[in-house]
């Protein structure tokens, strides 16, 4: 009986398959003994470093100049009892300088609390010292206010907070000052549309007017707090009424004030003053949110934040490292 021989094509195919299997086995064995990949490396992607807003370097120089002037004032032999206030203002300028020169200034990260921007600049007398500090602060406020008006969104509010800080420091050169809490890095403002933000600011003014009136009712006419409270009450009413008129002109909501708000818990002048300061903090926060939400009315919103930041300083209330931000 004869046997048919397999076709030549089948034989060749079988040999090719066996060779391929042998090669795959050899490659697998090599990979198991040395599993490092070969060939071109796979590219890895990392987030781009944060970009500082245009003008940040110049703002840092301005804060350094403020620090040099105020630190020089505080260290002078003639500073006397004012040294503590000037040193506190200088340290706030140093904090903002560190943030502005740090890796992520928009998120207000302080990279190294020990750093200071150079050497204090001494002055021969009080008048010269105050003139140098006033000039540096006024220039910083004007420049940063213009940057806030030209920016948009959270960056506009960030610049406006710097301008408001300079305005606060100008008032604090010779007037009352207060303790400042630490900055909360990464904190962000609530996002709202402009009509809602303006309505919230009007509501915050209603509360501030009530708090100032309640405090005024707890102090006598000869009390040292009486005149500052009267001034705060008049300014808050005027600013509130201007904003109500603006909202109505735009046909936006303009909420009416509530019948009553919180009263001073202890019924004494100190708690009344603290209540006004608490209302002012809400006022500054609402103003910053309006800056963030504003468009055509951004210059007015920036001014509102500056006005809110300095409103209660005569009481020694409302001091902040970065006014308007949730610290």
C-alpha positions in Angstrom: 0.0 0.0 0.0 1.4 3.4 -0.9 1.5 6.6 1.2 1.0 10.0 -0.2 3.7 12.5 0.8 2.5 15.9 2.3 2.6 18.7 -0.2 5.8 20.8 0.0 3.8 24.0 0.9 2.6 22.4 4.1 6.1 21.4 5.1 7.4 24.9 4.6 4.5 26.4 6.6 5.0 24.1 9.5 8.7 25.0 9.6 8.0 28.7 9.6 5.5 28.3 12.5 8.0 26.3 14.5 10.6 29.0 14.1 8.2 31.7 15.0 7.2 29.9 18.2 10.9 29.3 19.1 11.7 33.0 18.7 8.7 34.1 20.8 9.8 31.8 23.6 13.3 33.1 23.5 12.1 36.7 23.7 9.8 35.9 26.6 12.6 34.3 28.5 14.8 37.2 27.9 12.1 39.7 29.1 11.5 37.6 32.3 15.2 37.7 33.1 15.6 41.4 32.2 12.2 43.1 32.1 13.5 46.6 31.4 11.9 48.1 28.3 14.0 48.8 25.2 13.6 51.2 22.4 12.4 54.8 22.5 11.2 55.9 26.0 7.5 56.8 26.4 7.1 60.5 27.0 5.7 61.5 30.4 3.5 64.6 30.9 3.6 66.8 33.9 1.5 69.9 34.6 2.9 73.2 33.3 4.3 75.4 36.1 1.9 78.2 37.2 2.3 81.4 35.3 2.4 84.6 37.3 0.2 87.5 36.0 2.0 90.2 34.0 3.3 92.8 36.4 3.9 90.5 39.3 7.6 91.2 39.4 7.0 94.9 39.5 4.5 94.5 42.3 7.1 92.5 44.2 9.5 95.4 43.9 6.9 97.8 45.2 6.3 95.6 48.2 10.0 95.4 48.8 10.2 99.2 48.8 7.3 99.4 51.3 9.0 96.9 53.6 12.3 98.7 53.5 10.7 102.0 54.4 8.5 100.6 57.2 11.2 98.3 58.7 13.5 101.3 58.7 10.9 103.3 60.6 10.3 100.6 63.1 14.0 100.2 63.9 14.7 103.9 64.3 15.7 105.2 67.8 13.0 107.8 67.6 10.1 105.4 66.6 8.9 105.0 70.2 5.4 103.5 70.6 4.8 103.6 66.9 7.5 101.0 66.2 5.1 98.1 66.8 2.5 99.3 64.3 5.1 100.0 61.6 6.8 96.7 62.1 3.5 94.9 61.7 2.9 96.7 58.5 6.4 95.9 57.3 5.9 92.2 58.0 2.7 92.2 55.9 4.6 93.8 53.1 7.3 91.1 53.4 4.6 88.4 53.3 3.2 89.8 50.1 6.7 90.1 48.6 7.4 86.4 49.4 4.1 85.4 47.7 4.8 87.6 44.7 8.3 86.1 44.2 7.2 82.6 45.0 6.3 79.7 42.8 2.5 80.2 42.7 1.6 83.8 43.6 -2.0 83.6 42.4 -2.8 80.9 44.9 -0.9 83.1 47.6 1.6 80.4 48.7 4.2 81.7 51.1 7.4 79.7 50.2 9.6 80.7 53.1 8.4 82.8 56.1 12.0 83.5 57.1 12.8 85.5 53.9 12.9 89.3 53.9 13.4 91.5 50.8 16.8 93.0 51.6 17.8 95.6 54.2 15.7 98.2 56.0 16.0 101.7 54.8 16.6 104.1 57.8 15.2 107.6 57.9 16.6 110.5 59.9 13.3 111.5 61.4 9.6 110.6 61.6 8.4 113.0 58.9 10.9 111.7 56.4 10.1 108.1 57.2 6.4 108.6 56.9 6.8 110.5 53.6 8.9 107.6 52.1 6.4 105.0 53.2 3.4 107.0 52.0 5.0 107.5 48.6 5.8 103.8 48.2 2.3 102.7 49.3 0.5 105.3 47.2 2.4 104.2 44.1 1.6 100.5 44.8 -2.1 101.2 45.4 -2.4 103.2 42.2 -0.5 100.7 40.0 -2.3 97.6 41.4 -5.7 99.3 41.1 -5.0 99.9 37.4 -3.9 96.3 37.0 -7.1 95.0 38.7 -9.2 97.2 36.4 -7.5 95.8 33.3 -7.6 92.1 34.4 -10.6 89.8 34.7 -12.0 87.1 36.9 -10.1 85.9 39.9 -6.9 87.7 38.7 -8.8 91.0 38.9 -9.8 90.3 42.5 -6.2 89.2 43.3 -4.8 92.5 42.1 -7.7 94.4 43.8 -6.8 92.7 47.1 -3.2 94.0 46.7 -4.4 97.5 46.0 -6.7 97.4 49.1 -3.8 96.1 51.2 -1.8 99.2 50.2 -4.7 101.4 51.0 -5.0 99.8 54.4 -1.3 100.3 55.1 -1.5 104.0 54.2 -4.3 104.5 56.8 -2.3 102.4 59.3 0.8 104.5 59.1 -0.5 107.0 61.7 -3.9 105.5 62.7 -5.1 102.5 64.6 -4.1 99.0 63.5 -5.2 95.5 64.5 -4.0 92.0 64.5 -4.0 90.2 61.2 -4.7 86.5 60.8 -2.6 84.1 58.6 -3.2 83.8 54.9 -5.0 80.6 53.8 -3.2 79.5 50.6 -5.3 78.0 47.9 -8.5 79.6 49.2 -10.7 80.8 46.3 -13.6 83.2 46.0 -17.0 81.9 45.3 -18.0 82.2 41.6 -21.2 84.1 41.0 -22.7 86.1 38.1 -22.5 89.9 38.4 -26.1 90.6 39.4 -25.9 88.1 42.2 -22.6 89.4 43.4 -23.8 93.0 43.5 -26.9 91.9 45.4 -24.8 90.1 48.0 -22.6 93.3 48.4 -25.8 95.4 49.0 -26.9 92.9 51.6 -23.5 93.1 53.3 -23.8 96.9 53.4 -27.3 96.6 55.0 -25.7 94.4 57.7 -22.8 96.8 58.2 -25.1 99.8 58.5 -27.1 97.9 61.2 -24.0 96.9 63.1 -22.6 100.4 63.1 -26.0 101.8 64.3 -26.3 99.2 67.0 -22.7 99.9 68.2 -23.3 103.7 68.2 -26.3 103.1 70.5 -24.1 101.5 73.0 -21.5 104.2 73.4 -21.9 107.6 74.9 -21.5 110.8 72.9 -18.1 111.5 74.6 -16.8 108.0 74.0 -13.7 107.7 71.8 -15.6 105.3 69.5 -18.5 107.7 69.0 -17.1 109.8 66.1 -15.5 106.9 64.2 -18.8 105.0 64.4 -20.7 108.0 63.1 -18.3 108.3 60.2 -18.5 104.6 59.4 -22.3 104.7 59.5 -22.5 107.7 57.2 -20.0 106.2 54.7 -21.7 102.8 54.7 -25.1 104.3 54.1 -23.8 106.4 51.2 -22.0 103.6 49.6 -24.9 101.2 50.0 -27.3 103.7 48.5 -25.0 104.3 45.5 -24.9 100.5 44.9 -28.7 100.2 45.1 -29.0 103.0 42.5 -26.5 101.1 40.3 -28.4 97.8 40.6 -31.7 99.4 39.8 -30.3 101.2 36.8 -29.2 97.8 35.5 -32.6 96.3 36.4 -30.8 93.9 38.7 -32.0 92.7 42.2 -31.4 95.3 45.0 -32.4 93.5 48.2 -34.0 95.5 51.0 -32.4 95.2 54.4 -33.7 92.8 57.0 -35.6 94.1 60.0 -32.7 93.2 62.3 -29.3 91.5 62.2 -27.0 90.3 64.9 -26.6 92.4 68.0 -23.4 92.8 70.1 -23.3 89.7 72.3 -22.1 91.4 75.5 -23.8 94.8 75.0 -20.6 96.8 75.6 -18.6 99.1 73.4 -15.8 96.5 72.8 -18.2 93.8 71.6 -20.1 96.4 69.5 -16.8 97.4 67.8 -16.0 93.7 67.1 -19.5 93.2 65.6 -18.8 96.1 63.2 -15.5 94.5 62.3 -17.2 91.2 61.6 -19.7 92.9 59.3 -16.8 94.6 57.5 -15.2 91.3 56.8 -18.3 90.1 55.0 -18.4 93.4 53.2 -14.9 93.1 51.8 -15.5 89.4 50.8 -18.6 90.4 48.9 -16.8 93.3 47.2 -14.0 90.9 46.1 -16.6 88.6 44.6 -18.1 91.5 42.7 -14.7 92.4 41.3 -14.3 88.8 40.1 -17.7 88.8 38.5 -17.7 92.3 37.1 -17.1 93.3 33.5 -18.0 96.8 32.3 -18.3 97.9 36.0 -15.0 96.5 37.1 -13.4 99.9 38.1 -16.4 100.6 40.3 -16.1 97.1 41.8 -12.4 97.5 42.5 -13.1 100.9 44.2 -15.8 99.2 46.3 -13.2 96.7 47.7 -10.8 99.4 48.6 -13.6 101.4 50.3 -14.7 98.3 52.2 -11.1 97.5 53.3 -10.5 100.9 54.9 -14.1 101.5 56.3 -13.6 100.2 59.8 -9.9 100.9 60.3 -10.6 103.9 62.6 -12.0 101.3 65.1 -9.0 99.1 64.8 -11.0 96.6 62.9 -10.8 95.0 59.5 -7.0 94.7 59.1 -6.1 91.9 56.6 -3.1 90.7 54.7 -5.0 90.4 51.5 -8.4 92.2 51.9 -11.4 90.5 50.5 -10.0 87.0 50.3 -11.3 84.2 52.5 -8.5 84.0 55.1 
